[in-house]
Amino acid sequence: MNRLLAAVVLCCALNVQLATASPEPWLTLPPAEREALAPLYPLWNSLPETQQHNLRRLAQHYPKLNRDEKNRFLSRLATWAQLTPAQRQAAREKYRAFSQVPAEKREQVKLMIKQNQAIKAQQPISAVAPAPVTGPVTAPVATQP
């Protein structure tokens, strides 16, 4: 029991040490990690070290993925890189909320989300927003010659 406790304390100490390490500059990353994290290149040096650490751990799995999985990984990472910090925070909160949903209801939630996305995709996107109505709307009066 004491050995188990010592091992847990040691792991926690190592994790804290890794999390408090200074940010890793892009050019010092191994080539395989740079390939996996390429969509994040423009903002890599501005990311907090804990986020860099977590992303590097994800990148370690990249070489083991097949081509389709790699494309999906890069696509999702590129989408994530384009989000604003507020949008990323909202996505994290949605993820946390979804993880609280019981496993048997998750499929229902996924289906509802897919249906909502399909409906949104079918709606036409207007490039011009309609002008707000500020007063009473009257029909033009036709004049006779």
Protein Blocks (a to p, Z undefined) as FASTA:
>chain_A
ZZmmmmmmmmmmmmmmmmmpccddfklpcfklmmmmmmmmmmmmmpcfklmmmmmmmmmm
mmmpcfklmmmmmmmmmmmmmpcfklmmmmmmmmmmmmmpcfklmmmmmmmmmmmmmmmm
mpccdfbdcdddfbdcdddddddZZ
